[in-house]
């Protein structure tokens, strides 16, 4: 676990579900706009509340980790195809597909491209590389100011 996640657990208390329930509640508490997203400001307020002072790069890393954890619905430390589809929908990528079948094909293709070890799932490191490649593909240079970055926080309201 990263320092950020350990600090969140220290703040919320670890539970049988790995703290996910309390983490979700904490994220919802800081979603001031009640739009299902954590803006950069809201995320920074959460960090301040739990006593963390991170650099921009560290914040981006922790937002990715938080998004990954939220997408990992079964808590096994990986994203399978169903979980990746939830992430892709939260990022609005389903809207780029003409049909639901097209989205299914696109999601399966994205998983194949990102799954470096061939396990059929994405570990956090594979997700991070995939997310950064996706960001580059969509020509988003500044993750901290993009809707994708904010959508990572949205995964916690699922």
N, C-alpha and C positions, 0 to 999 in steps of 0.2 A: 504494500500500500504506500501511496505517496504521502509526503508530509502533509499536504492539504487534506487528504482523506482522513489521515490519522487525527488531524486537528479538528475536523468536523465531527468525527466520532467522539473525540474528547469533549467537544462542546455539547453534542446531542446525547451521548451515551450509546454504546453499542448494544444492539438488540439481537434477538434470535435471527431476524431477517438480514443481518449484517448492517443494521442501522438505516436501511433504505426507507422505511416508513418515516422515521424522524428526519432524515435528509430531505425527503419529499416535502414534509411539512415546513422545514426550514426554508427551502427554496420558495414554496408558495407564500410564505410570510414576507419574503423580500420582493415578490412580484407586485410592486406598488401599483403599476398600471393595470394589473389583473387581466393581462392580455395573453397569459400563458408563456411569456418570454421573460428571460432575465436580460435586461439591457446591460450594457457595460457598467453604467452607474449603479444599477441594482445589484449586479454581481460584486462590484467594489464595496457596496454597503454591507453585503453578506460577509465579505472577507474582513472588513473592519470589525463587524460584530463578533466574529470568532477570533479576532486578534491576529490576523495575518496581514503582512505588508509585503506584497509581491511585485516583481517587475512586470512589465507588459508581457514579456515572453512567458514568464511563469504563469501569469493569469490566463493567457491563451492555452497553455498546456493544461491547466486545471479545469478550464471550461470544457476542453475536449474530454478530459477524464470524467468529469461530471456527466457530460452528455453520453459517453460510452456506458457508464454505470446505469444511467437511466434507460438506455436502450437495451441493456442486458436484463431482460424481463425475468429470466429464470435464475439469474445470479450465478451462473457458472463461469463467468469470466471471459465469455466469448459472445459474439453476435452470430446467430445462425441466420438463414435466409429470411425467416419470418420477422426476426428482430431487426435485420437490416432494412426490410421493407418499411417497418414503422419509422426508422430513422429517415429514410429517403422521403417518405410521405411528409414527415415533420419539416423537412427541408424544402418541400414543395416540388420535388422532382417528379412526382406522379402526374402533375399538371402538364408536364412536357410530353406526355404520352397520349396518343389519340384514344387508346382503349385500355381497359383494365388488363387485357391480355398482353398488350404492348408493355405495360408497366411491369408485369410479371417477368417477361423476357428481359427487360432492361435490368431489373433488380438481380436476376440470376446471373446476367452477364457481368454486372458490377461486382458481385460476390466472387465470380471466377477470376476477374482481373485483380482483385484486391487480396485474394487468398493465396499468399505467397507459399505457404507450407503445404497447400493442398488438403487441408483438414476438413474443408467444407464449412468452416466458420472463420470469423475474424477475431484474433486476439487484439488487445489494445494497440500494440505496436503496428499491426497491419491496418487497423482502423485509422490510426494517426497518419500514416503514409497515404492511405486512401483519401482521407478527408483533405489533406493538404493538396493532393493531386486534383481532387474534385474542385477545390477552391481555385486552383490555378486554371483548370479547364473552364470554369465559369468566369474567368478574368476578374477575380476578386482579390485584390492585392492586400487589403487590410482586413484580416479576420476580425479584429476587435471591433470594427465599425460596420461589419456586414450583417445582413439579415441571417445568413447561415450561422454566424457565430451566435447571434441571439437565439436562433432556432435550436442550437445545442442545449441551451437552458430550457427551452420549451419541452424537451424530451422528459424533463422531470415532472411535468404535469400530466403525463400519460397514465 
